[in-house]
Amino acid sequence: MQELRDRVDSYIDYYNSERYQWSLKKMTPDEFRSHLLAA
């Protein structure tokens, strides 16, 4: 069960910090969040 949690956590990190989103103007969710907070 711990291995599953580790894999899910790893994917969440990947999704939020490395995977570009077309709907977020080709930014990662982390980049988009930073962009919004800076505005």
NORSULVEN-V344623 format. One record per residue. RES is the residue in one letter. NEAR is the number of other C-alpha atoms within 12 Angstrom. Layout:
RES,NEAR / RES,NEAR
This chain:
M,7 / Q,8 / E,9 / L,10 / R,11 / D,12 / R,13 / V,14 / D,14 / S,15 / Y,15 / I,17 / D,16 / Y,16 / Y,18 / N,21 / S,19 / E,18 / R,20 / Y,18 / Q,17 / W,11 / S,11 / L,18 / K,13 / K,14 / M,21 / T,23 / P,24 / D,22 / E,21 / F,23 / R,16 / S,15 / H,14 / L,12 / L,9 / A,8 / A,7
